[in-house]
């Protein structure tokens, strides 16, 4: 099973990779699969199940699907137009499938939320059904959004997510990755780059990775300089990044303790942008999208080892760790809780920072393990189904924890009692044991213990 780093770092929109990006891609794909039958469609119905139904409206699932049905994808849709266009579709009771076939659409009757039903294969399930004028079914697809923007259809669920080409250094476990490094005398980033080059040139890989880093920087900048003061949604959460940015920028003398606040700022800025439905990089999910940028720009702005090559190595190493979690456990909060989002991003960032600060492969593996070990059991219980509380602040904690995990790993020789493979297996088992109300349903934890006003 081969996964590209560009399957994990994708440019898209907020607020959720599993509840916004994945559903938009699924809706887009459904309309594309209609092909020549598109003009025969007279009526369409969308059904959401499980976590998608329970927190879908807070995560913008309905808006994302409506835009996807009209032929939009997360990578190129205008974030500022998603909500207005969805509202227009609902008010006018018309939708233009694939941007070319206009039909009647009644949101109240045709877009159904099944709050008490969960499809067997995954808690993020959705169903699209198209009918002709006679009411005959033209096409039906059952699709699952399995985290990080990845989607699979019901008939593909047990098949691996693959690219057709075989990579030179395949790995499923950290032990296999480290063995490749030992045998080839290569770093983790070297192994990843060699694997990526089966799909495109080294020059292309480097260019795309730098573009990812640039998009992260733009997201931080926009989050710091936006004039918007309140995030959308009924919680009326105040944006903190602009105020913190002004305070830090006004300091005449930067003290060592201020570095921590810059890291906090980077994470806040990105996840406030995500919560507002802005342009972000899924890394490896949207709910945890602030951690990798925060630690990457900590490296760029505060570490003397920083370089363009360091940026590339950082992202390649982070991607390798993400692949281990994707293959060995899950990056879906609806499946394993927030340990699969913030926990994984923290582990990725810790490993990446360790690598670019000169750590050995053993120290890199140790850093990734330390970071996840202390995120085990982390629940996903967003208040009001919004990716705001505790999600935004949790990214600051994950970023700082990743930096500390890297420092702990770097002062040791790489030897440790618990391997990364063992902690990944533990994370998966912990997620399976976790009650469903703590897995992106807003039915437990903070989501029910915080009174809504």
Buried (B, 14 or more C-beta within 10 A) or exposed (E): BBBBBBBBBBBBBBBBBBBBBBBBBBBBBBBEBBEEEBEBBBBBBBBBBBBBBBBBBBBBBBBBBBBBBBBBBBBEBEBEEBBEBBEEBBEEEEBBBBEEBEBEBEBEEBBBBBEEEBBEBBBBBBBBBBBBEEEEEBBBBBBBBBBBBBBBBBEEBEEEBEBEEEBEBEBEBBEBBBEBBEEEEBBBBBBBBBBBBBBEEEEEBBEBBBEBBEBBBBBBEBBBEBEEEEBBBEBEBEBBBBBBBEEBEEEEEEEEEBBBBBBBBBBBBBBBBBBBBBBBBBBBBBBBBBBBBBBBBBBBEBEEEBEEEBBBBBBBBBBBBBBBBBBBBBBBBBBBBBBBBBBBBBBBBBBBBBBBBEBBBBBBBBBBBBBBBBBBBBBBBBBBBBBBBBBBBBBBBBBBBBBBBBBBBBEBEBEBEEBBBEBBBBBBEBBEEBEBBBBBBBBBBEBEEBEEE
